[in-house]
Amino acid sequence: QVQLVESGGGLVQAGGSLRLSCAASGLGFSMYTMAWFRQAPGKEREFVAAINWGGASTAYADSVKGRFTISRDNAKNTVYLQMDSLKPEDTAVYYCSVDKGRWGISRLGHEYDYWGQGTQVTVSS
């Protein structure tokens, strides 16, 4: 049974930082692309960042490029999202996901196979 468990969300002031973690179990973690998506109230889910199986390739949404960094530790079956220079518009529930279907990186949520329960990030102005 695949499980993805996010942690690290919380309330932070604009300009601050948070580090999200996603611990995976029940799958060959090191074989798959991992990604973070987010969904703000009243908005559709959107791609944030992704990292390929070995960590050599990453992708970011334009809105977070230069502020967020995705990384992974395959020995710990964990993917991270370091979020710096946070803005109020970053407020959302952040979800971890895994794509078992391709070697490359997809920005499309429907191409991801498993999802975590989400962690709330709130950025105050």
VENSUL-V250657 format. One record per residue. RES is the residue in three letters. SS is DSSP state (alpha for helix, beta for strand, coil for the rest). PSI is psi in radians with two decimals (NA if undefined). OMEGA is omega in radians with two decimals (NA if undefined). Layout:
res={RES | RES}
ss={SS | SS}
psi={PSI | PSI}
omega={OMEGA | OMEGA}
This chain:
res={GLN | VAL | GLN | LEU | VAL | GLU | SER | GLY | GLY | GLY | LEU | VAL | GLN | ALA | GLY | GLY | SER | LEU | ARG | LEU | SER | CYS | ALA | ALA | SER | GLY | LEU | GLY | PHE | SER | MET | TYR | THR | MET | ALA | TRP | PHE | ARG | GLN | ALA | PRO | GLY | LYS | GLU | ARG | GLU | PHE | VAL | ALA | ALA | ILE | ASN | TRP | GLY | GLY | ALA | SER | THR | ALA | TYR | ALA | ASP | SER | VAL | LYS | GLY | ARG | PHE | THR | ILE | SER | ARG | ASP | ASN | ALA | LYS | ASN | THR | VAL | TYR | LEU | GLN | MET | ASP | SER | LEU | LYS | PRO | GLU | ASP | THR | ALA | VAL | TYR | TYR | CYS | SER | VAL | ASP | LYS | GLY | ARG | TRP | GLY | ILE | SER | ARG | LEU | GLY | HIS | GLU | TYR | ASP | TYR | TRP | GLY | GLN | GLY | THR | GLN | VAL | THR | VAL | SER | SER}
ss={coil | coil | beta | beta | beta | beta | beta | coil | coil | beta | beta | beta | beta | coil | coil | coil | coil | beta | beta | beta | beta | beta | beta | beta | beta | coil | coil | coil | alpha | alpha | alpha | coil | beta | beta | beta | beta | beta | beta | beta | coil | coil | coil | coil | coil | coil | beta | beta | beta | beta | beta | beta | coil | coil | coil | coil | coil | coil | beta | beta | beta | coil | coil | coil | coil | coil | coil | coil | beta | beta | beta | beta | beta | beta | coil | coil | coil | coil | beta | beta | beta | beta | beta | beta | coil | coil | coil | coil | alpha | alpha | alpha | coil | beta | beta | beta | beta | beta | beta | beta | beta | coil | coil | coil | coil | coil | coil | coil | coil | coil | alpha | alpha | alpha | coil | coil | beta | beta | coil | coil | coil | beta | beta | beta | beta | beta | beta | coil}
psi={2.17 | 2.31 | 2.35 | 2.14 | 1.98 | 2.66 | 2.92 | -0.07 | 3.01 | -2.89 | 2.27 | 2.65 | 2.71 | 2.40 | -0.20 | -3.03 | 2.66 | 2.67 | 2.02 | 2.55 | 2.63 | 1.96 | 2.23 | 2.55 | 2.78 | 0.20 | 2.85 | 1.38 | -0.78 | -0.11 | -0.22 | 2.68 | 2.39 | 2.61 | 2.80 | 2.35 | 2.90 | 2.73 | 2.07 | 2.75 | 2.27 | 0.07 | 2.82 | 2.74 | 2.44 | 2.60 | 2.44 | -0.99 | 2.74 | 2.75 | 2.40 | 3.12 | -0.66 | -0.14 | 0.01 | -0.36 | 2.30 | 2.82 | 2.56 | 2.59 | 2.57 | -0.57 | -0.30 | -0.11 | 2.31 | -0.23 | -0.59 | 2.59 | 2.19 | 2.47 | 2.96 | 2.67 | 1.75 | -0.44 | -0.46 | 0.04 | 0.75 | 2.43 | 2.54 | 2.73 | 1.84 | 2.13 | 1.99 | 2.87 | 0.84 | 2.56 | 2.73 | -0.56 | -0.09 | -0.12 | 2.17 | 2.98 | 2.24 | 2.29 | 2.42 | 2.53 | 2.82 | 2.40 | 1.93 | 0.02 | -0.15 | 2.77 | -0.54 | -2.87 | 2.24 | 2.53 | 0.12 | 2.12 | -0.61 | -0.19 | 0.00 | 2.52 | -0.60 | 2.62 | 2.59 | -3.10 | -0.23 | 2.67 | 2.36 | 2.30 | 2.17 | 2.17 | 2.06 | 2.60 | NA}
omega={-3.13 | 3.06 | 3.04 | -3.07 | 3.13 | 3.05 | 3.06 | 3.10 | 3.12 | 3.14 | -3.12 | 3.09 | 3.08 | -3.08 | -3.12 | -3.07 | 3.00 | 3.05 | 3.08 | 3.05 | 3.07 | 3.12 | -3.08 | 3.04 | 3.09 | 3.11 | 3.07 | -2.96 | -3.02 | -3.09 | -2.89 | 2.99 | 3.09 | -3.09 | 2.98 | 2.99 | 3.06 | 3.10 | 3.09 | -3.14 | 3.10 | -3.12 | 3.09 | 3.05 | -3.13 | 3.10 | 3.09 | -3.09 | 3.09 | -3.14 | -3.09 | -2.97 | -3.07 | 3.14 | -3.08 | -3.10 | 3.11 | 3.09 | -3.10 | 2.94 | -3.14 | -3.07 | -3.10 | -3.09 | -3.12 | 3.13 | -3.11 | 3.08 | 3.07 | 3.10 | 3.14 | 3.03 | -3.06 | 3.09 | -3.13 | -3.12 | -3.03 | 3.01 | -3.05 | 2.98 | 3.07 | -3.08 | 3.13 | 3.12 | -3.06 | -3.14 | 3.10 | -3.13 | 3.02 | 3.13 | -3.09 | 2.89 | -3.10 | -3.09 | 3.02 | -3.14 | -3.13 | 3.12 | -3.12 | -2.95 | -3.05 | 3.12 | -3.08 | -3.08 | 3.05 | 3.06 | -3.06 | -3.08 | -3.08 | 3.10 | 3.10 | -2.93 | -3.09 | -3.08 | 2.99 | -3.08 | 3.11 | 3.06 | -3.05 | 3.00 | 3.13 | -3.13 | -3.13 | -3.12 | NA}
